[in-house]
C-alpha cells in the first residue's frame, strides 16, 4: 500500500517548482492558475523571490501548496499509481485534499493565502513563539507545558515523531517550558524562527475567520481517504474535511499518530510530494522499516517512478 504525503510550513519554497514548471505542462498550468487566482505572480516569487518575502506566512502557504500540487499533477501525467491514502502536515492537508479532488486548487490557494494572513494577524509579532523539543516523550512535554503556562498559552503544536515535538504559545511561557524541559533531559529545546505560534489556542481568532471562508467553498467527497491532522484518522467525506481544516488551525498536528495508523493499515511506501524531504525524515524516525521516496523535480520524479 502507498500513501502520498504533502509538506507544510516547514518546507522552503525558494527556487522550488521551476524545474516542474519547465518540464511538465500540467505543472505549469498549476502555477499559472495560482497567479490568476491570487492576482500576483506567485510563480515569480517561488522561482526567484527573496527568502525574506517567502518567509511571510501569507506567501509561504500558497507557495508550498502550489509546488506540491504542481508535483502531483506532473505525477498524474506520468501514470503514477493511485495512492491508497493521502496525508498532509498542517498546510499540507490542503494539498492532500486537492489531490483527492475534495476541493479545487483555485479555492485552496486563495484560502491558504487568507489562512496565512489570519494567522499572522492573530498574534502580534513577538507575543507568541514556538520551540522544538527533541528526545522526550509527549507526556513529559505536555506536563511541562501545563507547568510553564502560568495563565498563558503553552501546549504541544506538532507531535511529529516520538523524538520530536514542537510546542507553541505565549513567548514567555515557551521560554519557561524550554528551561523545564532542559532540566528534564531534552536533547535539544530551541526556539524556532517562525512568524506566528501555529496550532495553539492563540490561533482561535484566525480559526474563526477561516471558518467563514471555508463555509463558502464547495467540498466534494474524496477520491481516496485523507488522514486528518486533528484526529489522525481516515476520512472520505467532504463536509468532514471542511470541519477538520477549521479545527486544525488551533489544534495540534498529530503526525506521529497519523503515520503509525497508516502503517497499521498496511502502508509500506510513503512518497513525499512537493518541496523538500522533511516529512520523509519524520517517517523514518517513526518507523525505519517503511520505504520513503520523494517527488520535487523531474529527476526525483523519474527515480521514484522507476522505484515504484
C-alpha positions as CSV (number, residue, x, y, z in Angstrom):
1,X,0.0,0.0,0.0
2,X,1.1,3.5,-0.8
3,X,0.4,7.0,0.7
4,X,1.3,10.4,-0.8
5,X,2.3,12.9,1.9
6,X,2.3,16.6,1.4
7,X,4.6,19.1,3.3
8,X,3.6,22.1,5.3
9,X,5.0,25.4,6.5
10,X,8.5,24.0,7.4
11,X,9.4,23.4,3.8
12,X,11.3,26.1,1.9
13,X,9.8,27.1,-1.5
14,X,12.6,29.5,-2.7
15,X,13.6,28.3,-6.1
16,X,11.3,25.4,-5.9
17,X,9.0,24.4,-8.7
18,X,10.9,25.9,-11.6
19,X,12.1,22.5,-12.9
20,X,8.5,21.2,-12.7
21,X,7.2,24.4,-14.5
22,X,9.8,23.9,-17.3
23,X,9.3,20.2,-17.8
24,X,5.6,19.4,-17.2
25,X,2.8,21.4,-18.9
26,X,0.3,20.3,-16.2
27,X,2.6,21.6,-13.5
28,X,3.0,24.9,-15.5
29,X,-0.8,25.2,-15.5
30,X,-0.9,25.0,-11.7
31,X,1.5,27.9,-11.4
32,X,-0.5,29.9,-13.9
33,X,-3.7,29.1,-12.1
34,X,-2.2,30.3,-8.8
35,X,-1.0,33.6,-10.4
36,X,-4.6,34.2,-11.8
37,X,-6.3,33.2,-8.5
38,X,-4.1,35.5,-6.3
39,X,-3.8,38.4,-8.7
40,X,0.0,38.5,-8.3
41,X,2.9,36.5,-9.7
42,X,3.3,33.8,-7.1
43,X,5.3,31.8,-9.7
44,X,8.0,34.5,-9.9
45,X,8.1,34.6,-6.1
46,X,8.7,30.9,-6.0
47,X,11.3,30.8,-8.7
48,X,13.3,34.0,-7.9
49,X,11.8,35.7,-4.9
50,X,13.7,36.6,-1.8
51,X,13.8,34.3,1.2
52,X,12.5,37.2,3.3
53,X,9.4,37.6,1.2
54,X,8.7,33.9,1.1
55,X,9.2,33.6,4.9
56,X,6.0,35.6,5.4
57,X,3.3,33.0,6.1
58,X,0.8,34.6,3.8
59,X,3.2,33.9,0.9
60,X,4.8,30.7,2.2
61,X,1.4,28.9,2.5
62,X,0.2,29.4,-1.2
63,X,3.8,28.8,-2.4
64,X,4.2,25.4,-0.7
65,X,0.7,24.4,-1.8
66,X,1.3,25.4,-5.4
67,X,4.6,23.5,-5.6
68,X,3.0,20.4,-4.0
69,X,0.0,20.4,-6.4
70,X,2.3,21.0,-9.4
71,X,4.4,18.0,-8.4
72,X,1.2,15.9,-8.0
73,X,-0.1,17.0,-11.4
74,X,3.2,16.0,-13.0
75,X,3.0,12.6,-11.3
76,X,-0.5,12.2,-12.8
77,X,0.7,12.8,-16.3
78,X,3.5,10.2,-15.8
79,X,1.0,7.5,-14.7
80,X,2.0,7.1,-11.1
81,X,-0.1,4.6,-9.2
82,X,-3.1,6.0,-7.3
83,X,-2.5,6.2,-3.6
84,X,-4.4,4.2,-1.0
85,X,-4.3,7.2,1.3
86,X,-3.1,10.9,1.3
87,X,-2.0,13.0,4.2
88,X,-0.5,16.4,4.7
89,X,1.3,18.1,7.6
90,X,-0.8,21.2,8.6
91,X,-1.0,23.3,5.5
92,X,-0.2,20.1,3.5
93,X,-3.7,18.8,4.3
94,X,-5.0,21.3,1.7
95,X,-2.6,19.8,-0.9
96,X,-3.8,16.3,0.1
97,X,-7.4,17.3,-0.3
98,X,-6.8,18.9,-3.7
99,X,-5.1,15.6,-4.8
100,X,-8.1,13.7,-3.5
101,X,-10.4,16.1,-5.5
102,X,-12.2,17.3,-2.4
103,X,-11.7,20.9,-3.3
104,X,-10.4,22.9,-6.3
105,X,-6.9,24.1,-6.5
106,X,-8.1,27.7,-7.1
107,X,-10.2,27.6,-3.9
108,X,-7.4,26.1,-2.0
109,X,-4.7,28.6,-3.0
110,X,-6.9,31.6,-2.2
111,X,-8.0,30.1,1.1
112,X,-4.4,29.3,2.3
113,X,-3.3,32.8,1.3
114,X,-6.0,34.2,3.7
115,X,-5.2,31.5,6.3
116,X,-1.7,32.8,6.4
117,X,-2.9,36.4,6.8
118,X,-5.3,35.4,9.5
119,X,-2.6,33.5,11.4
120,X,-0.2,36.4,11.2
121,X,-2.8,38.9,12.3
122,X,-4.0,36.7,15.3
123,X,-0.9,37.4,17.4
124,X,1.3,40.5,17.3
125,X,4.9,39.8,16.4
126,X,6.9,38.8,19.5
127,X,3.9,37.9,21.6
128,X,3.9,34.2,20.5
129,X,6.6,31.7,19.9
130,X,7.3,28.0,19.0
131,X,10.1,25.7,20.1
132,X,11.3,22.3,19.0
133,X,11.8,19.7,21.8
134,X,13.9,16.7,20.9
135,X,14.3,13.5,22.8
136,X,11.4,13.5,25.3
137,X,8.1,11.6,25.2
138,X,4.9,13.6,24.6
139,X,3.6,13.1,28.2
140,X,6.7,14.8,29.6
141,X,6.3,17.7,27.2
142,X,2.6,18.0,27.9
143,X,3.2,18.1,31.7
144,X,6.0,20.7,31.3
145,X,3.6,22.9,29.2
146,X,1.0,22.8,31.9
147,X,3.6,23.8,34.5
148,X,5.0,26.6,32.3
149,X,1.7,28.1,31.2
150,X,1.0,30.1,34.4
151,X,-2.2,31.5,33.0
152,X,-0.8,31.9,29.5
153,X,-0.9,29.5,26.5
154,X,1.6,26.7,26.2
155,X,0.9,23.4,24.5
156,X,2.1,20.8,22.0
157,X,1.6,22.1,18.4
158,X,3.2,19.4,16.2
159,X,3.6,15.9,17.5
160,X,6.0,15.0,14.7
161,X,7.6,11.8,15.9
162,X,8.4,10.0,19.2
163,X,11.6,12.1,19.4
164,X,10.4,15.4,18.0
165,X,7.6,17.6,19.4
166,X,7.0,21.3,18.7
167,X,5.3,23.5,21.3
168,X,3.6,26.8,20.8
169,X,2.1,29.6,22.9
170,X,3.0,32.9,24.6
171,X,6.6,33.7,24.2
172,X,7.3,33.9,28.0
173,X,5.5,30.6,28.6
174,X,7.6,28.9,25.9
175,X,10.8,30.2,27.5
176,X,9.7,28.7,30.8
177,X,8.8,25.4,29.1
178,X,12.3,25.3,27.4
179,X,14.0,25.6,30.8
180,X,11.8,23.0,32.4
181,X,12.3,20.5,29.5
182,X,16.1,21.0,29.5
183,X,16.1,20.1,33.2
184,X,14.0,17.0,32.4
185,X,16.5,15.7,29.9
186,X,15.6,17.1,26.5
187,X,18.4,16.5,24.0
188,X,17.5,19.9,22.5
189,X,14.9,22.6,23.3
190,X,15.2,25.5,21.0
191,X,13.0,28.4,19.9
192,X,12.1,28.3,16.2
193,X,12.3,31.2,13.8
194,X,8.6,31.4,12.9
195,X,6.3,34.3,12.2
196,X,3.4,33.1,14.5
197,X,2.6,30.5,17.1
198,X,0.7,28.0,15.0
199,X,-1.6,25.2,16.2
200,X,-2.4,26.5,19.7
201,X,-5.2,28.4,21.4
202,X,-3.7,31.8,20.4
203,X,-4.9,30.9,16.8
204,X,-8.6,30.9,17.7
205,X,-9.2,34.4,16.1
206,X,-7.7,33.0,12.9
207,X,-9.8,29.9,13.1
208,X,-13.0,31.9,13.4
209,X,-12.2,33.9,10.3
210,X,-11.1,30.9,8.3
211,X,-14.3,29.0,9.3
212,X,-16.4,31.6,7.5
213,X,-14.3,31.4,4.3
214,X,-14.4,27.6,4.4
215,X,-18.2,27.7,4.5
216,X,-18.2,29.5,1.2
217,X,-16.1,26.8,-0.6
218,X,-17.5,23.7,-2.3
219,X,-16.2,20.4,-0.8
220,X,-16.7,17.1,-2.6
221,X,-16.4,13.6,-1.1
222,X,-12.8,12.4,-1.6
223,X,-11.5,10.0,-4.3
224,X,-9.2,8.4,-1.7
225,X,-9.1,8.8,2.1
226,X,-7.2,11.6,3.8
227,X,-5.6,11.1,7.2
228,X,-6.7,14.2,9.2
229,X,-4.2,16.2,11.3
230,X,-6.7,16.7,14.1
231,X,-7.8,13.0,14.6
232,X,-5.1,11.0,12.9
233,X,-8.0,9.0,11.4
234,X,-9.1,8.4,7.8
235,X,-11.9,10.5,6.2
236,X,-13.6,10.4,2.8
237,X,-16.4,12.9,3.4
238,X,-16.2,16.5,2.0
239,X,-18.2,18.0,4.9
240,X,-15.9,16.4,7.5
241,X,-12.9,17.7,5.6
242,X,-14.2,21.2,6.0
243,X,-14.6,20.7,9.7
244,X,-11.2,19.2,10.1
245,X,-9.5,22.1,8.3
246,X,-11.3,24.5,10.6
247,X,-10.3,22.7,13.8
248,X,-6.6,22.2,12.8
249,X,-5.8,25.9,13.0
250,X,-5.7,25.8,16.8
251,X,-5.3,22.0,17.4
252,X,-2.1,20.1,17.4
253,X,-0.9,18.2,14.3
254,X,-0.9,14.5,15.3
255,X,1.6,13.5,12.7
256,X,3.2,10.6,14.6
257,X,-0.2,9.1,15.3
258,X,-1.1,9.6,11.6
259,X,1.9,7.7,10.3
260,X,1.6,4.9,12.9
261,X,-2.1,4.5,11.9
262,X,-1.2,4.3,8.2
263,X,1.5,1.7,8.9
264,X,-1.1,-0.3,10.9
265,X,-3.4,-0.2,7.8
266,X,-0.6,-1.9,5.8
267,X,1.1,1.1,4.2
268,X,4.7,0.2,3.2
269,X,5.6,3.1,0.9
270,X,5.5,6.9,1.6
271,X,6.0,9.4,-1.2
272,X,6.6,13.0,-0.2
273,X,5.2,15.3,-2.9
274,X,6.5,18.8,-3.1
275,X,9.3,20.9,-1.7
276,X,11.9,19.1,0.4
277,X,12.1,15.8,2.3
278,X,11.3,16.9,5.9
279,X,8.3,14.5,6.2
280,X,10.2,11.6,4.9
281,X,12.7,12.2,7.6
282,X,10.0,12.2,10.2
283,X,8.5,9.0,8.9
284,X,12.0,7.3,9.2
285,X,12.1,8.5,12.9
286,X,8.8,6.8,13.5
287,X,9.5,3.5,11.6
288,X,12.7,2.6,9.8
289,X,11.2,-0.4,8.0
290,X,9.0,1.5,5.6
291,X,10.1,2.9,2.2
292,X,10.3,6.7,1.8
293,X,10.5,8.3,-1.6
294,X,10.1,11.9,-2.8
295,X,9.0,13.9,-5.8
296,X,10.1,17.6,-6.0
297,X,11.6,17.9,-9.5
298,X,11.9,15.9,-12.8
299,X,14.9,13.9,-11.6
300,X,13.3,12.7,-8.3
301,X,10.0,12.1,-10.2
302,X,11.8,9.8,-12.6
303,X,13.7,8.0,-9.9
304,X,10.6,7.5,-7.7
305,X,8.5,6.2,-10.7
306,X,11.3,3.7,-11.5
307,X,11.4,2.5,-7.9
308,X,7.6,2.1,-7.7
